[in-house]
């Protein structure tokens, strides 16, 4: 197989994702809601979730239009969660991707509404009136996204997070929090990509394992970067978790064991791809690599 | 046709809706997220949106399982909007249905997350893995609900509302605000009910007109009650709109013209039902009556 150039693979897909988000987010929204939605979503972010959707869809020969919509929908859920998470009643952060957070720029009520509208928009994107995406596929994508975003997924993880400030969690509890808070949407992105095409039950299970492993790896690396990187590199306030007395992998396992855990999860992710039976998983492999070896 | 007993019609459907909400909301949600979700939804509310879904579905001979899910989903969107709307950064209300609001009881972060999780749950309810509801129908229900909830619907209307405090709106601007803020979800409830069965294009258009008319009537009556009823009857703080310098129908049209406008909209709603070609619209008619003649 020819060598896989992840840079050009990503670059080409990011152009499509950015163009789609640009054309779909905050169009025709009244007052300054549209502006707040666009500010929340455009011009920033690694777009890891969209890339996961697209890579998984390509691995199963998925419907490209469905995958692009699912990619953007996953990013909108991620974006809304950041907007709400940054609000004063949650993390009270004023800096995100090097820019003032949404509530700083549009007020708290504006941020609240922008987040709410972004969540609804995610489901609008998944259910176009066009026949380019079969309605049965639309329904399955909505099911996966709603589950990943809801109380058994991202929102549930944030509730655990909220309840655990100043509380001593053990490693199992920390893992459970992150499986929901960050892992559910990352895994959901992989599963949405798979739902854009045909895949065997075993293949889908392997992709679910892959998504779970990189979802957790992402958070372990996040915790490591929170103590090893500076705010300029991160584009957000570094050292916040320790300041806020939040449990992290580093605080529970220490730095060295956190690093080896991240690499163990990476190995699990690659093993899952090998077990998937899919012909070409190079993009998914490259994304796993990006998750573990990122600098911010 | 035998006389229609709206009391027993509603009572029977409310039992089903309450039982379904009881079994579907906040189950298995971690920390106190589930409790906050249940507090937001159970034990209160007129359930107007669920009744509209069920009445429209029955009028078109719809799938009962789909209609029950759509009924609950519409109520969850309504409930989440109240939770967020009551927060200090929005209306800052401490009383709702005679009880402390969610942020008073669970903190602001708890209320924010409960609202977010309720919105996701609405789409989960619409997309069960069961084959009792065909996936194409699931997709259409998600499409209608997402549109009604999003920036071209409820969230958009709230953004206009937010931008118009202390601003002098004319009647057209006020109508546009309410068409989105309250009207979109009420109309969406009727359309979701219709989407649970088969209906002609003309029939669907007539139901859309019906939904638009009662959606607006609901808000006109709300504005009237805000100045004519007391807090105990309303179960929320009366006279708030005037206190907060918000434009209302009463402030723009005066009380007498607001009342006649409500009755004009009621007549429009009934005319739409007559034009629908549907055999039995008695429940929808009774709900229109309930909207216009309610005391709270």
Interface residues (C-beta under 8 A of the other chain):
Chain A: X26 X28 X29 X30 X31 X32 X33 X34 X37 X80 X81 X84 X87 X89 X90 X107 X108 X109 X110 X112 X113 X115 X116 X117 X119 X120 X121 X122 X123 X124 X126 X127 X128 X129 X135 X136 X138 X139 X140 X142 X143 X145 X146 X147 X149 X150 X151 X152 X153 X155 X156 X157 X158 X159 X160 X162 X163 X180
Chain B: X26 X28 X29 X30 X31 X32 X33 X34 X37 X80 X81 X84 X87 X89 X90 X107 X108 X109 X110 X112 X113 X115 X116 X117 X119 X120 X121 X122 X123 X124 X126 X127 X128 X129 X135 X136 X138 X139 X140 X142 X143 X145 X146 X147 X149 X150 X151 X152 X153 X155 X156 X157 X158 X159 X160 X162 X163 X180
